[in-house]
Amino acid sequence: MDFEIPWDIRDKLAELDDFIEREIKPLEQQDDNIRFFDQRREWARTDFENDGTPRPEWEALLREMKRRADAAGHLRFGLPKELGGQDGSNLAMAVIREHLAARGLGLHNDLQNESSIVGNFPTVIMMHRFGTPSQKEQFIEGMMTGAVRMGFGLTEPNHGSDATWLETSGVRDGDDWVINGTKRFNSGLHAATHDLIFARTAGDPGKADGVTCFIVPTNSPGFEIPFMWWTFNMPTDHAEVSLTNVRVPNEAILGEEGRGLALAQTFVHENRIRQAASGVGAAQFCINESVKYARERTVFGKPLWLNQAIQFPLAELQTECEMVRNLVYKTAWELDQQHHMEVTDKVSMCNYRANRLVCNAADRAIQTHGGIGYTRHMPFEHIYRHHRRYRITEGSEEIQIRRVAGIMFGKKAKR
């Protein structure tokens, strides 16, 4: 067995590091853009008078970062070549996202909104795999450039991880569908042009079949955003959405009618493995910074690191980091070899263990740094608040563990 990272991926990491130093770090420093990353970050990013949504200046900076990354050939790395990408493998994406997160906070790879010089485009992949030719032509390029902003509406007030029990309904009316329901934590809705709405169109509650995904323009009559949910990490793009007799044509269906949850599985598997990789990278950053501080800090006349109360927790975190990293790499490699549902339990393992790891590492970094670690002048509270969400969103860690257990005890994953 060869555990070496392939040379082409190593070369890509070096290329990305050079690009960050030449293009991204100077952009991060100019015009006081560093305010979005230093102790002022949450306040600089958030328009508190506009329901806590992102400030235009913050999103303009992210667009410029993405424009430069796209022009340099990095942004679309993980997409197929026919979409302007480089057919980047799941393994390559995992290694890259870990590497970028391990560099710490910065414009190169922002945690709060997952903007990165190497983009993660799960909705583009969904559209590429399941969209009709006209849908692909209408949406894909715009989704990558930002001209089209696609929300993701799966969660409901009474249904989070239990997506087979959706109450939002779609009823056929001639050549159209009429959608009624409510969505919660509907991502990306502060600026979305369209929303992917999952609704039950047939079958019984609790059954996976019968849920359909609709591409719904956000300016449709009856599509309303009553308010935005203010979250642990601000700004927010998580909306409460009400749909009252929203009418869309049959051509608005993405994928097969009644098979919408298969699309959702594609979305979450693409996201979960890359979130896990970022979690490992951010955890390693917290560990590295803690070791550096403990070596420099003197307490009671001796270096802080000489205390076993400092050494042992960090040594345990480093051990777990190494174990989870290897699991993430192995699972990403397996995703490249077979259908994603064949390794769904491994993806779940990676996701929930990496999410726990980075939260523990951030907490330990705060403790190691003492009072200054608790301030917003250090990055650890931001890392904790961001990654804490992933222990809940896109399937809570209890759901991930249930999936692992289900396969262990004979409930085969459905392709």
C-alpha positions in Angstrom: 0.0 0.0 0.0 1.3 3.4 -1.0 0.4 6.2 1.5 2.3 8.9 -0.3 0.4 11.9 -1.6 0.7 11.8 -5.4 3.2 14.2 -6.8 0.7 16.0 -9.0 -1.3 16.9 -5.8 1.9 18.1 -4.0 2.7 20.2 -7.0 -0.8 21.7 -6.9 -0.3 22.6 -3.2 2.9 24.4 -4.0 1.2 26.2 -6.9 -1.6 27.3 -4.6 0.8 28.5 -1.9 2.6 30.6 -4.5 -0.7 32.1 -5.8 -1.8 33.0 -2.3 1.4 34.9 -1.6 1.4 36.7 -5.0 -2.3 37.5 -5.4 -4.4 36.8 -2.3 -2.4 38.0 0.6 -1.8 41.5 -1.0 -5.6 41.7 -1.7 -6.3 40.7 1.9 -4.1 43.6 3.1 -5.2 46.4 0.7 -7.9 48.9 1.6 -8.0 47.6 5.1 -9.5 44.3 3.9 -7.8 42.7 6.8 -10.8 44.0 8.9 -12.7 41.0 7.6 -10.2 38.6 9.2 -8.8 40.3 12.3 -10.7 40.9 15.6 -13.2 43.1 13.7 -14.2 40.3 11.4 -17.8 39.5 12.5 -18.7 43.2 12.7 -17.0 44.1 9.4 -18.8 41.2 7.6 -22.3 41.6 9.1 -25.0 44.2 8.2 -26.8 44.1 11.5 -29.3 46.6 10.3 -30.3 44.4 7.4 -31.3 41.3 9.3 -27.7 40.2 9.9 -26.9 39.4 6.3 -23.5 39.8 4.7 -22.3 43.4 3.9 -21.9 44.2 0.2 -18.3 45.1 0.7 -17.5 41.7 2.2 -19.2 39.8 -0.7 -17.5 42.1 -3.2 -14.1 41.1 -1.8 -15.0 37.4 -2.0 -16.1 37.9 -5.7 -12.7 39.5 -6.5 -10.9 36.6 -4.8 -12.9 34.1 -6.8 -12.4 36.0 -10.0 -8.6 35.9 -9.5 -8.7 32.3 -8.6 -10.7 31.4 -11.6 -8.4 33.4 -13.9 -5.5 31.5 -12.5 -7.2 28.2 -13.1 -7.7 27.2 -9.5 -11.3 27.9 -8.7 -12.8 25.1 -10.8 -10.1 22.5 -10.1 -12.5 19.9 -8.8 -15.0 20.2 -11.6 -15.0 18.2 -14.9 -13.0 19.5 -17.8 -16.1 20.2 -19.8 -17.0 22.8 -17.1 -13.6 24.4 -17.3 -12.2 22.3 -14.4 -9.3 19.9 -14.1 -11.1 16.7 -13.1 -9.7 17.1 -9.6 -10.2 13.9 -7.7 -11.9 13.6 -4.3 -8.5 12.7 -2.8 -7.0 15.8 -4.3 -9.8 18.0 -3.1 -9.5 16.6 0.4 -5.8 17.2 0.6 -6.2 20.7 -0.8 -9.0 21.7 1.5 -7.1 20.4 4.5 -4.0 22.2 3.4 -5.8 25.5 2.9 -7.6 25.3 6.3 -4.3 24.5 8.1 -3.0 27.9 6.9 -5.4 29.6 9.3 -8.0 32.4 8.7 -7.6 34.3 5.5 -9.1 35.2 2.2 -7.6 32.1 0.6 -10.1 29.8 2.4 -12.8 31.5 4.5 -14.6 29.3 7.0 -17.8 31.3 7.6 -19.1 31.0 4.0 -16.8 28.3 2.6 -15.4 30.6 -0.1 -12.1 29.3 -1.3 -9.6 29.7 -4.1 -10.4 26.1 -4.9 -14.1 26.1 -5.0 -16.5 23.5 -3.6 -19.5 23.4 -6.0 -21.9 20.7 -4.9 -24.9 22.3 -6.6 -23.0 22.6 -9.8 -22.1 18.9 -9.6 -25.8 18.2 -9.0 -26.8 20.2 -12.0 -24.1 18.6 -14.2 -25.2 15.0 -13.2 -28.9 15.4 -13.1 -29.9 18.5 -15.1 -31.5 18.6 -18.5 -29.5 20.1 -21.4 -31.5 23.3 -21.2 -31.0 23.5 -17.4 -27.3 23.0 -17.7 -27.1 25.7 -20.4 -29.2 28.1 -18.3 -27.6 27.7 -14.9 -24.1 26.1 -14.7 -21.8 28.8 -15.9 -23.7 31.4 -13.9 -23.5 29.3 -10.8 -19.7 29.3 -11.0 -19.4 33.0 -11.8 -22.0 34.1 -9.3 -24.5 35.5 -11.9 -26.8 32.7 -10.6 -27.1 32.1 -6.9 -28.8 28.8 -6.0 -30.2 28.2 -2.5 -30.7 24.8 -1.0 -34.1 24.2 0.6 -34.4 20.9 2.4 -34.8 21.5 6.1 -38.2 22.4 7.5 -39.5 23.7 10.9 -40.7 20.2 11.9 -38.1 18.2 9.9 -34.3 18.6 10.0 -32.4 15.4 9.4 -35.6 13.4 8.8 -36.0 14.5 5.2 -38.3 11.7 4.2 -41.0 13.3 6.4 -41.2 16.6 4.5 -44.4 18.5 4.8 -43.8 20.8 1.8 -45.9 19.5 -1.0 -45.9 19.7 -4.8 -49.2 19.1 -6.6 -49.5 18.8 -10.4 -51.9 21.3 -12.0 -51.9 20.7 -15.8 -48.4 21.4 -17.1 -47.4 23.2 -13.8 -46.7 22.2 -10.2 -48.1 24.2 -7.2 -45.8 24.1 -4.2 -46.9 24.9 -0.6 -44.8 24.6 2.6 -42.1 26.2 4.7 -38.4 25.8 4.7 -36.0 26.6 7.6 -32.2 27.4 7.5 -32.6 27.7 3.7 -29.0 28.4 2.8 -27.9 31.2 0.5 -31.2 33.0 0.4 -29.9 36.5 1.2 -28.9 36.8 -2.4 -30.2 33.7 -4.2 -31.8 34.0 -7.7 -33.1 30.5 -7.4 -33.8 28.0 -4.7 -33.7 24.2 -4.8 -37.0 23.2 -3.1 -37.5 19.6 -2.0 -41.2 18.7 -1.8 -43.3 15.6 -1.5 -45.1 14.9 -4.8 -46.1 11.3 -4.2 -45.8 8.4 -1.8 -46.2 8.1 1.9 -44.5 10.2 4.6 -41.3 8.5 5.8 -40.6 7.0 2.3 -37.6 8.1 0.4 -39.3 7.9 -3.0 -41.8 10.5 -3.8 -39.7 13.6 -3.0 -39.0 15.9 -5.9 -36.5 18.7 -6.3 -37.7 21.9 -8.0 -35.7 24.8 -9.3 -37.8 27.8 -8.0 -37.0 31.4 -8.9 -36.9 33.4 -5.7 -39.0 36.2 -7.3 -41.9 33.8 -7.9 -45.3 35.0 -6.5 -45.9 33.3 -3.2 -42.2 32.8 -2.4 -41.5 34.8 0.8 -38.7 35.2 3.3 -40.3 36.2 6.6 -36.9 36.6 8.4 -33.3 35.4 8.5 -32.0 33.2 11.4 -29.2 34.8 13.3 -26.7 32.1 14.0 -23.7 31.3 16.3 -21.4 32.6 13.5 -22.5 35.8 11.8 -23.3 37.0 9.2 -26.3 34.8 8.3 -27.5 33.5 4.9 -30.0 31.1 6.5 -33.6 32.1 5.8 -37.0 31.0 6.9 -39.0 30.6 3.6 -42.7 30.3 3.1 -44.2 29.0 -0.2 -47.8 29.7 -0.8 -49.2 28.4 -4.1 -45.9 28.9 -5.8 -46.3 27.8 -9.4 -43.5 26.4 -11.5 -43.5 24.5 -14.8 -42.8 20.8 -15.1 -39.4 21.8 -16.6 -38.4 23.1 -13.2 -37.9 19.6 -11.9 -34.2 18.8 -11.4 -33.5 15.1 -11.9 -36.3 12.5 -11.9 -39.7 13.2 -10.4 -39.9 11.5 -7.0 -36.2 10.9 -6.8 -35.1 14.2 -5.3 -33.4 12.7 -2.2 -30.9 11.0 -4.5 -29.8 14.5 -5.5 -29.7 15.5 -1.9 -27.4 12.6 -1.1 -25.0 13.7 -3.9 -25.0 17.2 -2.3 -24.2 16.1 1.2 -21.6 13.5 0.2 -19.7 16.1 -1.8 -19.9 18.5 1.1 -19.3 16.1 4.0 -16.0 14.8 2.9 -14.6 18.2 2.1 -16.0 19.7 5.3 -14.2 16.8 7.1 -11.0 17.6 5.4 -11.3 21.3 6.3 -12.0 20.2 9.9 -8.8 18.3 10.0 -6.8 21.2 8.6 -8.4 23.7 11.0 -7.7 21.3 13.9 -4.1 21.0 12.9 -3.8 24.8 12.8 -5.2 25.0 16.3 -2.7 22.4 17.5 0.2 24.0 15.8 -0.6 27.4 17.2 -0.9 26.0 20.7 2.4 24.2 20.5 4.1 27.4 19.2 2.6 29.4 22.0 3.4 26.9 24.7 7.1 26.8 23.6 7.3 30.7 23.7 5.3 31.3 26.9 7.0 31.3 30.3 5.0 30.7 33.5 6.3 30.3 37.0 9.8 30.6 35.7 9.7 27.9 33.1 8.4 27.2 29.6 4.6 26.5 29.5 5.1 23.4 27.4 7.0 21.6 30.2 3.7 21.1 32.0 2.1 17.7 31.3 -1.3 19.4 31.6 -0.4 21.2 28.4 1.5 18.4 26.7 -0.9 15.5 27.1 -4.1 17.1 25.7 -2.3 18.4 22.7 -0.5 15.0 22.1 -3.9 13.3 22.2 -5.3 15.8 19.7 -2.3 15.3 17.4 -2.9 11.6 17.6 -6.5 11.9 16.7 -5.8 14.4 14.0 -3.4 11.9 12.3 -6.0 9.1 12.5 -8.9 11.2 11.1 -6.7 12.6 8.4 -5.8 9.1 7.2 -9.5 8.1 7.3 -10.5 11.2 5.3 -7.8 10.5 2.7 -8.7 6.8 2.4 -12.4 7.6 2.1 -11.8 10.3 -0.5 -9.7 7.8 -2.5 -12.6 5.3 -2.3 -15.1 7.9 -3.5 -12.9 8.2 -6.6 -13.1 4.4 -7.2 -16.9 3.7 -6.7 -20.4 5.1 -6.4 -20.6 7.4 -3.4 -23.4 5.4 -1.7 -21.0 2.4 -1.5 -18.9 4.3 1.0 -21.6 6.4 2.7 -20.8 5.0 6.1 -17.1 6.0 5.7 -18.2 9.5 4.7 -20.3 9.7 7.8 -17.4 8.5 10.0 -15.1 11.2 8.5 -17.7 13.9 9.0 -18.7 13.4 12.6 -15.2 12.6 13.9 -13.6 15.5 12.1 -16.3 17.9 13.3 -15.7 16.8 16.9 -12.0 17.0 16.5 -11.8 20.6 15.3 -14.2 21.8 18.0 -12.1 20.0 20.6 -8.9 21.4 19.1 -10.2 25.0 19.0 -11.4 24.7 22.6 -8.0 23.3 23.7 -6.3 26.2 21.8 -8.4 28.7 23.7 -7.4 27.0 27.0 -3.7 26.8 26.1 -3.5 30.4 25.2 -5.4 31.4 28.4 -7.1 34.8 28.5 -5.8 36.0 25.2 -7.1 32.8 23.6 -10.6 33.8 24.7 -10.4 37.1 22.8 -11.4 37.7 19.3 -7.9 38.9 18.6 -7.1 35.2 18.3 -8.8 33.0 15.7 -9.9 30.1 17.8 -13.4 31.3 18.8 -14.2 31.9 15.2 -13.0 28.4 14.2 -15.0 26.8 17.0 -18.2 28.8 16.2 -18.0 27.9 12.5 -17.3 24.2 12.8 -19.7 23.7 15.7 -22.5 24.1 13.1 -21.4 20.9 11.2 -22.1 18.8 14.2 -25.8 19.6 13.3 -26.2 20.7 9.7 -26.4 18.3 6.7 -27.2 15.5 9.1 -26.4 15.8 12.7 -23.6 13.7 14.2 -26.3 11.4 15.6 -27.6 10.8 12.1 -24.1 10.1 10.9 -23.6 7.6 13.7 -27.0 6.0 12.9 -26.0 5.5 9.3 -22.7 3.8 10.3 -24.6 1.6 12.8 -27.3 0.8 10.2 -24.8 -0.5 7.7 -23.0 -2.4 10.5 -26.2 -4.2 11.4 -27.2 -5.1 7.9 -29.1 -2.1 6.5 -27.4 -1.8 3.2 -27.1 1.7 1.7 -29.5 2.4 -1.1 -27.9 3.5 -4.4 
